[in-house]
Amino acid sequence: MGLNPRNCDIVSVTRNFAGKRLSFEDFLPVYQALEKMESEKQFDAASFQDGFKVFDSEGNGSMSVAELKDILTRLGEKLSEEEANAVLGAVVDSDGKVSIDKLVKYATASV
């Protein structure tokens, strides 16, 4: 439906409906609240890139595949192994490293 809310956002707007089946009349305000949250998200690609530079131990604009997979599967909104492998497949260079520029472009493509 065009949104990609975080789990915590969904929990916050559906708190009153825990375990209940929603009618369309109940769902519409929930969807609108999630849509509003989504539109208010602030995203700064430069800050995102700076955050990953912490893992660039060699200063060459890349990080190890193992580090990225660990981040994707253990921190924040945890991805499944399958989801993490899909991201890795899109951002790993021919030398077996993750290009931070490529990762940021991939992650921000739909933002």
Secondary structure, 3 states (H helix, E strand, C coil): CCCCCCHHHHHHHHHHHCCCCCCHHHHHHHHHHHHHHHHHCCCCHHHHHHHHHCCCCCCCCEEEHHHHHHHHHHCCCCCCHHHHHHHHHHHECCCCEEEHHHHHHHHHCCC
